[in-house]
Amino acid sequence: MSIEKGLKALVRQTTGKTPPKIHDLLRLAEMGGLQPDGETKALLIDINNMGVVTRYPDDLTRLSRLITRQRAATVLRTTRRIIPWIEEHFR
């Protein structure tokens, strides 16, 4: 969620408009003028896909099978890497 909020703030700064009510992190990055490299793009897609599952309660059982403690730690490390990348682009 913090990545999404950061990207929406960047979209606002870049376009001067209220960002759309979407959750697609890659699309928001592009709207904010970012051009993620292959690795960052893959990370954004992965986090985005996990977010879809958590927004819909019917998928919580599926999520509990997919997200191990190790997987959660990996996502946290990834988030800690992507947020500074977003911050670098603020004026």
MIKOLVO-188857 format. One record per residue: residue number from 1; residue in three letters; x, y, z of N, C-alpha, C, O in turn. Coordinates in steps of 0.1 Angstrom, whole numbers, m for minus. Example, Ala and Ser with C-alpha at 12.3 -4.5 7.8 and 13.67 -1.06 7.14 Angstrom:
# MIKOLVO-188857
<i:1	aa:Ala	nX:132	nY:m57	nZ:78	caX:123	caY:m45	caZ:78	cX:132	cY:m33	cZ:78	oX:142	oY:m33	oZ:85>
<i:2	aa:Ser	nX:128	nY:m22	nZ:71	caX:137	caY:m11	caZ:71	cX:129	cY:0	cZ:79	oX:134	oY:11	oZ:80>
# end
This chain:
# MIKOLVO-188857
<i:1	aa:Met	nX:8	nY:m12	nZ:0	caX:0	caY:0	caZ:0	cX:9	cY:13	cZ:0	oX:5	oY:23	oZ:m6>
<i:2	aa:Ser	nX:20	nY:12	nZ:7	caX:29	caY:24	caZ:7	cX:34	cY:27	cZ:m7	oX:36	oY:38	oZ:m10>
<i:3	aa:Ile	nX:37	nY:16	nZ:m14	caX:42	caY:19	caZ:m28	cX:31	cY:25	cZ:m36	oX:34	oY:35	oZ:m44>
<i:4	aa:Glu	nX:19	nY:20	nZ:m35	caX:8	caY:26	caZ:m43	cX:6	cY:41	cZ:m39	oX:4	oY:49	oZ:m48>
<i:5	aa:Lys	nX:7	nY:44	nZ:m26	caX:5	caY:58	caZ:m22	cX:16	cY:67	cZ:m28	oX:13	oY:78	oZ:m32>
<i:6	aa:Gly	nX:28	nY:62	nZ:m27	caX:39	caY:69	caZ:m32	cX:38	cY:72	cZ:m47	oX:41	oY:83	oZ:m52>
<i:7	aa:Leu	nX:34	nY:62	nZ:m54	caX:32	caY:63	caZ:m69	cX:21	cY:73	cZ:m72	oX:22	oY:80	oZ:m82>
<i:8	aa:Lys	nX:10	nY:72	nZ:m64	caX:m1	caY:81	caZ:m67	cX:3	cY:96	cZ:m64	oX:m1	oY:105	oZ:m71>
<i:9	aa:Ala	nX:11	nY:98	nZ:m54	caX:17	caY:111	caZ:m51	cX:25	cY:116	cZ:m63	oX:25	oY:128	oZ:m67>
<i:10	aa:Leu	nX:33	nY:107	nZ:m68	caX:42	caY:110	caZ:m80	cX:33	cY:113	cZ:m92	oX:36	oY:123	oZ:m100>
<i:11	aa:Val	nX:22	nY:106	nZ:m94	caX:13	caY:109	caZ:m105	cX:8	cY:123	cZ:m104	oX:7	oY:130	oZ:m113>
<i:12	aa:Arg	nX:3	nY:126	nZ:m92	caX:m2	caY:139	caZ:m89	cX:8	cY:150	cZ:m92	oX:5	oY:160	oZ:m98>
<i:13	aa:Gln	nX:20	nY:148	nZ:m88	caX:31	caY:158	caZ:m90	cX:34	cY:159	cZ:m105	oX:36	oY:170	oZ:m110>
<i:14	aa:Thr	nX:34	nY:148	nZ:m112	caX:38	caY:148	caZ:m126	cX:27	cY:154	cZ:m135	oX:30	oY:161	oZ:m144>
<i:15	aa:Thr	nX:15	nY:150	nZ:m132	caX:4	caY:153	caZ:m141	cX:m4	cY:166	cZ:m137	oX:m11	oY:172	oZ:m145>
<i:16	aa:Gly	nX:m3	nY:169	nZ:m124	caX:m11	caY:179	caZ:m118	cX:m26	cY:175	cZ:m116	oX:m34	oY:184	oZ:m113>
<i:17	aa:Lys	nX:m29	nY:163	nZ:m118	caX:m43	caY:158	caZ:m117	cX:m44	cY:147	cZ:m106	oX:m34	oY:141	oZ:m102>
<i:18	aa:Thr	nX:m56	nY:145	nZ:m101	caX:m58	caY:135	caZ:m91	cX:m56	cY:122	cZ:m98	oX:m61	oY:119	oZ:m109>
<i:19	aa:Pro	nX:m48	nY:113	nZ:m92	caX:m45	caY:100	caZ:m98	cX:m58	cY:92	cZ:m99	oX:m67	oY:93	oZ:m91>
<i:20	aa:Pro	nX:m59	nY:83	nZ:m108	caX:m71	caY:74	caZ:m110	cX:m72	cY:64	cZ:m98	oX:m62	oY:61	oZ:m91>
<i:21	aa:Lys	nX:m84	nY:60	nZ:m96	caX:m86	caY:50	caZ:m85	cX:m83	cY:36	cZ:m91	oX:m92	oY:28	oZ:m93>
<i:22	aa:Ile	nX:m70	nY:33	nZ:m92	caX:m66	caY:20	caZ:m97	cX:m55	cY:15	cZ:m87	oX:m50	oY:23	oZ:m79>
<i:23	aa:His	nX:m52	nY:3	nZ:m88	caX:m42	caY:m3	caZ:m79	cX:m30	cY:m9	cZ:m87	oX:m21	oY:m14	oZ:m81>
<i:24	aa:Asp	nX:m30	nY:m8	nZ:m100	caX:m20	caY:m13	caZ:m108	cX:m7	cY:m5	cZ:m107	oX:m5	oY:6	oZ:m112>
<i:25	aa:Leu	nX:3	nY:m11	nZ:m99	caX:15	caY:m4	caZ:m96	cX:23	cY:0	cZ:m108	oX:29	oY:10	oZ:m109>
<i:26	aa:Leu	nX:24	nY:m9	nZ:m118	caX:32	caY:m7	caZ:m130	cX:26	cY:5	cZ:m138	oX:33	oY:13	oZ:m143>
<i:27	aa:Arg	nX:13	nY:5	nZ:m139	caX:6	caY:15	caZ:m146	cX:8	cY:29	cZ:m139	oX:10	oY:39	oZ:m146>
<i:28	aa:Leu	nX:7	nY:29	nZ:m126	caX:9	caY:41	caZ:m118	cX:23	cY:46	cZ:m120	oX:25	oY:58	oZ:m121>
<i:29	aa:Ala	nX:33	nY:37	nZ:m120	caX:47	caY:41	caZ:m122	cX:48	cY:48	cZ:m136	oX:55	oY:58	oZ:m137>
<i:30	aa:Glu	nX:42	nY:42	nZ:m146	caX:43	caY:48	caZ:m159	cX:36	cY:61	cZ:m160	oX:42	oY:71	oZ:m166>
<i:31	aa:Met	nX:25	nY:62	nZ:m153	caX:18	caY:75	caZ:m153	cX:26	cY:86	cZ:m146	oX:25	oY:98	oZ:m149>
<i:32	aa:Gly	nX:34	nY:82	nZ:m136	caX:42	caY:91	caZ:m129	cX:55	cY:94	cZ:m136	oX:64	oY:101	oZ:m130>
<i:33	aa:Gly	nX:57	nY:89	nZ:m148	caX:69	caY:92	caZ:m156	cX:81	cY:83	cZ:m153	oX:92	oY:86	oZ:m157>
<i:34	aa:Leu	nX:79	nY:72	nZ:m145	caX:90	caY:63	caZ:m142	cX:91	cY:53	cZ:m153	oX:81	oY:49	oZ:m160>
<i:35	aa:Gln	nX:103	nY:48	nZ:m155	caX:106	caY:38	caZ:m165	cX:114	cY:27	cZ:m157	oX:126	oY:27	oZ:m157>
<i:36	aa:Pro	nX:106	nY:18	nZ:m151	caX:113	caY:8	caZ:m143	cX:121	cY:m2	cZ:m152	oX:117	oY:m6	oZ:m162>
<i:37	aa:Asp	nX:133	nY:m6	nZ:m146	caX:141	caY:m16	caZ:m154	cX:134	cY:m29	cZ:m152	oX:124	oY:m30	oZ:m145>
<i:38	aa:Gly	nX:139	nY:m39	nZ:m159	caX:133	caY:m52	caZ:m159	cX:130	cY:m58	cZ:m145	oX:120	oY:m63	oZ:m142>
<i:39	aa:Glu	nX:140	nY:m57	nZ:m136	caX:139	caY:m63	caZ:m123	cX:128	cY:m55	cZ:m115	oX:120	oY:m61	oZ:m108>
<i:40	aa:Thr	nX:129	nY:m42	nZ:m115	caX:119	caY:m34	caZ:m108	cX:105	cY:m36	cZ:m113	oX:95	oY:m37	oZ:m106>
<i:41	aa:Lys	nX:104	nY:m37	nZ:m127	caX:91	caY:m40	caZ:m133	cX:85	cY:m54	cZ:m128	oX:74	oY:m55	oZ:m124>
<i:42	aa:Ala	nX:94	nY:m64	nZ:m127	caX:90	caY:m77	caZ:m122	cX:85	cY:m76	cZ:m108	oX:76	oY:m83	oZ:m104>
<i:43	aa:Leu	nX:93	nY:m68	nZ:m100	caX:89	caY:m67	caZ:m85	cX:76	cY:m60	cZ:m84	oX:67	oY:m64	oZ:m76>
<i:44	aa:Leu	nX:73	nY:m49	nZ:m92	caX:61	caY:m42	caZ:m91	cX:49	cY:m51	cZ:m95	oX:38	oY:m51	oZ:m89>
<i:45	aa:Ile	nX:51	nY:m59	nZ:m105	caX:41	caY:m69	caZ:m110	cX:38	cY:m79	cZ:m99	oX:26	oY:m82	oZ:m96>
<i:46	aa:Asp	nX:49	nY:m84	nZ:m93	caX:47	caY:m94	caZ:m82	cX:39	cY:m89	cZ:m70	oX:30	oY:m95	oZ:m65>
<i:47	aa:Ile	nX:43	nY:m77	nZ:m66	caX:36	caY:m71	caZ:m54	cX:22	cY:m67	cZ:m58	oX:13	oY:m69	oZ:m50>
<i:48	aa:Asn	nX:20	nY:m63	nZ:m70	caX:7	caY:m60	caZ:m75	cX:m2	cY:m72	cZ:m75	oX:m14	oY:m71	oZ:m70>
<i:49	aa:Asn	nX:3	nY:m83	nZ:m79	caX:m5	caY:m96	caZ:m79	cX:m8	cY:m100	cZ:m65	oX:m19	oY:m105	oZ:m63>
<i:50	aa:Met	nX:1	nY:m98	nZ:m56	caX:m2	caY:m102	caZ:m42	cX:m13	cY:m93	cZ:m36	oX:m21	oY:m97	oZ:m28>
<i:51	aa:Gly	nX:m13	nY:m80	nZ:m40	caX:m23	caY:m71	caZ:m35	cX:m37	cY:m74	cZ:m40	oX:m46	oY:m72	oZ:m32>
<i:52	aa:Val	nX:m38	nY:m79	nZ:m52	caX:m51	caY:m83	caZ:m57	cX:m57	cY:m94	cZ:m48	oX:m69	oY:m93	oZ:m44>
<i:53	aa:Val	nX:m49	nY:m103	nZ:m44	caX:m54	caY:m114	caZ:m35	cX:m59	cY:m109	cZ:m22	oX:m69	oY:m113	oZ:m17>
<i:54	aa:Thr	nX:m51	nY:m100	nZ:m16	caX:m55	caY:m95	caZ:m3	cX:m67	cY:m86	cZ:m3	oX:m73	oY:m84	oZ:8>
<i:55	aa:Arg	nX:m71	nY:m80	nZ:m14	caX:m82	caY:m71	caZ:m14	cX:m96	cY:m79	cZ:m14	oX:m106	oY:m73	oZ:m12>
<i:56	aa:Tyr	nX:m95	nY:m92	nZ:m17	caX:m108	caY:m99	caZ:m18	cX:m108	cY:m111	cZ:m8	oX:m100	oY:m120	oZ:m9>
<i:57	aa:Pro	nX:m116	nY:m110	nZ:2	caX:m116	caY:m119	caZ:13	cX:m118	cY:m134	cZ:9	oX:m113	oY:m143	oZ:15>
<i:58	aa:Asp	nX:m125	nY:m136	nZ:m2	caX:m127	caY:m150	caZ:m7	cX:m113	cY:m157	cZ:m10	oX:m112	oY:m169	oZ:m10>
<i:59	aa:Asp	nX:m103	nY:m149	nZ:m13	caX:m90	caY:m154	caZ:m17	cX:m81	cY:m155	cZ:m5	oX:m69	oY:m159	oZ:m7>
<i:60	aa:Leu	nX:m85	nY:m153	nZ:7	caX:m76	caY:m153	caZ:19	cX:m71	cY:m167	cZ:21	oX:m59	oY:m169	oZ:25>
<i:61	aa:Thr	nX:m79	nY:m177	nZ:19	caX:m74	caY:m191	caZ:20	cX:m63	cY:m194	cZ:11	oX:m52	oY:m199	oZ:14>
<i:62	aa:Arg	nX:m65	nY:m190	nZ:m2	caX:m54	caY:m191	caZ:m12	cX:m42	cY:m183	cZ:m8	oX:m31	oY:m188	oZ:m9>
<i:63	aa:Leu	nX:m44	nY:m171	nZ:m3	caX:m32	caY:m163	caZ:1	cX:m24	cY:m170	cZ:12	oX:m12	oY:m170	oZ:12>
<i:64	aa:Ser	nX:m31	nY:m176	nZ:22	caX:m24	caY:m182	caZ:33	cX:m16	cY:m194	cZ:28	oX:m6	oY:m197	oZ:35>
<i:65	aa:Arg	nX:m19	nY:m200	nZ:17	caX:m11	caY:m211	caZ:12	cX:1	cY:m205	cZ:4	oX:12	oY:m211	oZ:3>
<i:66	aa:Leu	nX:m1	nY:m193	nZ:m2	caX:9	caY:m188	caZ:m11	cX:20	cY:m180	cZ:m3	oX:32	oY:m180	oZ:m7>
<i:67	aa:Ile	nX:16	nY:m174	nZ:8	caX:25	caY:m165	caZ:15	cX:31	cY:m172	cZ:27	oX:25	oY:m173	oZ:37>
<i:68	aa:Thr	nX:44	nY:m176	nZ:26	caX:51	caY:m181	caZ:37	cX:58	cY:m170	cZ:44	oX:58	oY:m159	oZ:40>
<i:69	aa:Arg	nX:64	nY:m173	nZ:56	caX:71	caY:m163	caZ:63	cX:83	cY:m158	cZ:55	oX:86	oY:m146	oZ:55>
<i:70	aa:Gln	nX:90	nY:m167	nZ:48	caX:101	caY:m163	caZ:39	cX:96	cY:m154	cZ:28	oX:103	oY:m144	oZ:24>
<i:71	aa:Arg	nX:85	nY:m157	nZ:22	caX:79	caY:m149	caZ:11	cX:75	cY:m135	cZ:16	oX:78	oY:m125	oZ:9>
<i:72	aa:Ala	nX:70	nY:m135	nZ:28	caX:66	caY:m122	caZ:33	cX:78	cY:m113	cZ:36	oX:78	oY:m101	oZ:33>
<i:73	aa:Ala	nX:89	nY:m119	nZ:41	caX:102	caY:m112	caZ:43	cX:107	cY:m107	cZ:30	oX:113	oY:m96	oZ:30>
<i:74	aa:Thr	nX:106	nY:m115	nZ:19	caX:111	caY:m111	caZ:6	cX:103	cY:m98	cZ:1	oX:109	oY:m89	oZ:m4>
<i:75	aa:Val	nX:90	nY:m99	nZ:3	caX:82	caY:m88	caZ:m1	cX:85	cY:m75	cZ:6	oX:86	oY:m64	oZ:1>
<i:76	aa:Leu	nX:88	nY:m77	nZ:19	caX:91	caY:m65	caZ:28	cX:105	cY:m59	cZ:23	oX:106	oY:m47	oZ:22>
<i:77	aa:Arg	nX:114	nY:m67	nZ:20	caX:127	caY:m62	caZ:15	cX:126	cY:m55	cZ:2	oX:132	oY:m45	oZ:m1>
<i:78	aa:Thr	nX:117	nY:m61	nZ:m7	caX:115	caY:m55	caZ:m20	cX:108	cY:m41	cZ:m18	oX:112	oY:m31	oZ:m25>
<i:79	aa:Thr	nX:99	nY:m40	nZ:m9	caX:92	caY:m27	caZ:m7	cX:102	cY:m17	cZ:m2	oX:101	oY:m5	oZ:m6>
<i:80	aa:Arg	nX:111	nY:m21	nZ:7	caX:121	caY:m12	caZ:12	cX:130	cY:m7	cZ:1	oX:136	oY:4	oZ:3>
<i:81	aa:Arg	nX:131	nY:m15	nZ:m9	caX:140	caY:m10	caZ:m20	cX:133	cY:m1	cZ:m30	oX:138	oY:8	oZ:m36>
<i:82	aa:Ile	nX:120	nY:m4	nZ:m32	caX:112	caY:3	caZ:m42	cX:108	cY:17	cZ:m37	oX:108	oY:27	oZ:m45>
<i:83	aa:Ile	nX:105	nY:19	nZ:m25	caX:101	caY:32	caZ:m20	cX:112	cY:43	cZ:m22	oX:108	oY:53	oZ:m27>
<i:84	aa:Pro	nX:124	nY:40	nZ:m19	caX:135	caY:50	caZ:m22	cX:136	cY:53	cZ:m37	oX:139	oY:65	oZ:m41>
<i:85	aa:Trp	nX:134	nY:43	nZ:m45	caX:134	caY:45	caZ:m60	cX:123	cY:55	cZ:m64	oX:125	oY:64	oZ:m72>
<i:86	aa:Ile	nX:111	nY:54	nZ:m58	caX:100	caY:63	caZ:m61	cX:104	cY:77	cZ:m55	oX:102	oY:87	oZ:m62>
<i:87	aa:Glu	nX:109	nY:78	nZ:m43	caX:113	caY:91	caZ:m37	cX:123	cY:99	cZ:m45	oX:123	oY:111	oZ:m45>
<i:88	aa:Glu	nX:132	nY:92	nZ:m52	caX:142	caY:98	caZ:m59	cX:136	cY:107	cZ:m70	oX:143	oY:117	oZ:m75>
<i:89	aa:His	nX:124	nY:105	nZ:m74	caX:118	caY:112	caZ:m85	cX:109	cY:124	cZ:m81	oX:103	oY:130	oZ:m89>
<i:90	aa:Phe	nX:108	nY:126	nZ:m68	caX:101	caY:138	caZ:m63	cX:109	cY:150	cZ:m65	oX:121	oY:150	oZ:m63>
<i:91	aa:Arg	nX:103	nY:161	nZ:m68	caX:110	caY:174	caZ:m69	cX:112	cY:180	cZ:m56	oX:118	oY:191	oZ:m55>
# end
